[in-house]
């Protein structure tokens, strides 16, 4: 594992990996773990948006719908150019979830020296996402989030992913960047497969 991680670090440089998946698919969990493993920085679109909502007194999240593209550009994309991230690889959680934002995301990332070198989709069914949502409600382990307030809002998020984000993945697939991973495995199995797939990409890049 350590040898594979080292190869991934060498390949990525200050580039980035963008992780997508349905709500509850484990994007942030796996993203944080990967960032720690490669000595990188983790950026979550959802986390940034929630911080900015508090700062700006806005609340786009309460409906479960994606924030408008112009707001996404203003709030999220400037993070790529932060000086404290300059020398690090980035692990991204769903940066650019609305089809049509991909080119701008890739352009800004590349301009800041964080070229997107891989896109990961953690694949779980909507039924599994709802099961995990119900479990999280019982455990109360996701905090007081407006986009998790009830099943109706959560189902809106599922629909948004289906209608607006799946085409984003198709875009990355055409570019040869997309890798799909079974997100219904255990957390450890998902991470191991994530490392393996990135290691394979690193090897191919050096061939």
C-alpha positions in Angstrom: 0.0 0.0 0.0 2.8 2.5 0.9 4.5 1.9 -2.4 1.3 2.5 -4.3 0.6 5.7 -2.3 4.1 7.0 -3.1 3.5 6.3 -6.8 0.2 8.2 -6.7 1.9 11.2 -5.0 4.6 11.2 -7.6 2.0 11.1 -10.4 -0.3 13.7 -9.0 2.2 16.3 -8.1 0.0 19.3 -7.2 -2.8 17.9 -9.4 -6.2 16.9 -8.1 -8.7 14.1 -7.9 -12.4 14.9 -8.0 -14.7 12.5 -6.2 -18.5 12.3 -7.0 -21.3 10.2 -5.8 -24.9 10.3 -4.5 -25.5 11.8 -1.1 -24.4 9.4 1.6 -22.0 7.6 -0.8 -18.9 8.4 1.3 -17.3 11.1 -0.8 -16.0 13.2 2.1 -15.0 10.1 4.2 -12.9 8.7 1.4 -11.7 12.1 0.3 -10.4 13.0 3.7 -8.7 9.7 4.0 -7.1 9.9 0.6 -5.9 13.5 1.2 -4.2 12.4 4.5 -2.6 9.4 2.8 -1.0 11.5 0.0 -0.2 14.5 2.1 -2.7 16.6 0.2 -5.5 19.0 1.0 -9.2 18.2 1.0 -11.8 20.5 -0.5 -15.6 19.8 -0.3 -18.0 21.7 -2.4 -20.7 21.2 0.2 -18.6 22.3 3.2 -17.5 25.4 1.4 -21.1 26.3 0.5 -22.3 25.8 4.0 -19.6 28.1 5.4 -20.3 30.7 2.8 -24.1 30.5 3.4 -23.5 31.4 7.1 -21.1 34.2 6.1 -23.4 35.7 3.5 -26.7 35.1 5.3 -27.9 33.0 2.4 -29.5 29.5 2.5 -29.5 27.7 -0.8 -29.1 24.3 0.8 -32.6 24.2 2.5 -34.3 23.1 -0.8 -31.9 20.3 -1.6 -31.2 21.9 -5.0 -27.8 22.7 -6.3 -26.7 26.3 -5.9 -26.8 28.5 -9.0 -23.7 28.2 -11.2 -22.8 31.9 -10.8 -22.8 31.5 -7.1 -20.7 28.3 -7.3 -18.2 30.2 -9.4 -18.0 33.0 -6.9 -17.9 31.0 -3.8 -16.1 27.7 -4.6 -13.7 28.2 -7.5 -11.5 30.8 -5.8 -10.3 28.1 -3.4 -8.1 26.6 -6.1 -6.0 29.7 -6.1 -5.4 30.0 -2.4 -1.8 30.4 -1.5 -1.9 27.9 1.3 -2.9 25.1 -1.1 -0.3 26.0 -3.8 2.2 23.3 -3.1 -0.2 20.4 -2.4 -2.2 17.9 -4.3 -6.0 18.3 -3.8 -8.7 15.8 -3.2 -12.0 17.4 -4.2 -15.5 16.3 -3.2 -18.0 17.1 -5.9 -16.5 20.3 -7.2 -18.7 21.2 -10.2 -21.9 19.2 -9.7 -24.0 20.9 -12.4 -23.5 19.9 -16.0 -22.0 22.8 -17.8 -19.6 23.7 -15.0 -17.0 21.1 -15.9 -14.9 23.2 -18.4 -14.7 26.1 -16.0 -13.7 23.9 -13.1 -11.0 22.2 -15.2 -9.7 25.6 -16.5 -9.5 27.2 -13.1 -7.9 24.1 -11.5 -5.3 23.9 -14.3 -4.6 27.6 -14.1 -3.8 27.3 -10.4 -1.5 24.3 -10.9 -4.1 21.7 -9.7 -5.0 20.0 -13.0 -7.7 17.4 -12.5 -6.0 14.1 -13.3 -8.7 11.7 -12.2 -12.4 11.7 -11.5 -13.9 9.0 -9.2 -17.6 8.1 -8.9 -18.6 6.2 -5.8 -21.5 4.1 -7.1 -24.4 3.3 -4.7 -28.0 2.8 -5.5 -30.7 5.4 -4.5 -32.2 2.7 -2.2 -28.8 2.4 -0.4 -28.5 6.2 -0.1 -31.9 6.3 1.5 -31.0 3.5 3.9 -27.9 5.3 4.9 -29.9 8.5 5.3 -32.3 6.8 7.7 -29.4 5.3 9.7 -27.7 8.7 9.9 -30.9 10.2 11.3 -31.0 7.6 14.0 -27.3 8.1 14.9 -27.5 11.9 14.5 -23.9 11.9 13.1 -24.2 14.5 10.3 -24.9 17.6 12.4 -27.8 20.0 11.8 -27.7 20.3 8.0 -30.6 21.9 6.1 -30.1 19.6 3.1 -30.6 16.6 5.4 -33.6 18.0 7.3 -36.2 15.5 6.0 -36.6 12.8 3.4 -38.3 15.1 0.9 -35.3 17.4 0.8 -33.0 14.4 0.6 -35.0 13.0 -2.4 -34.6 16.3 -4.1 -30.8 15.9 -3.7 -31.1 12.5 -5.3 -33.0 13.9 -8.2 -30.5 16.7 -8.7 -27.7 14.2 -8.9 -29.6 12.1 -11.4 -30.5 15.0 -13.6 -27.6 17.4 -13.3 -24.6 15.5 -12.1 -24.7 12.2 -14.0 -24.1 14.2 -17.2 -21.0 15.7 -15.6 -19.6 12.1 -15.1 -20.3 11.4 -18.7 -18.3 14.4 -19.7 -15.3 13.2 -17.7 -15.8 9.7 -19.1 -15.4 10.9 -22.6 -12.2 12.6 -21.6 -10.9 9.3 -20.1 -10.7 10.6 -16.6 -13.6 8.7 -15.0 -13.3 5.6 -12.8 -16.3 4.0 -11.1 -15.9 2.3 -7.8 -18.5 0.2 -5.9 -19.4 2.4 -3.0 -21.5 -0.3 -1.3 -18.4 -2.1 -0.1 -17.0 -1.5 3.4 -15.2 1.7 3.9 -11.9 -0.1 3.9 -12.7 -2.0 0.7 -13.7 1.2 -1.0 -10.5 3.0 0.0 -8.4 0.0 -1.1 -10.0 0.0 -4.5 -9.7 3.8 -4.7 -5.9 3.5 -4.1 -5.6 0.6 -6.6 -7.4 2.5 -9.4 -5.4 5.6 -8.9 -2.2 3.5 -8.8 -3.2 2.0 -12.1 -3.7 5.4 -13.6 -0.3 6.5 -12.3 1.4 3.5 -13.9 -0.3 4.1 -17.2 0.7 7.8 -17.2 4.4 6.8 -16.9 4.2 4.1 -19.6 
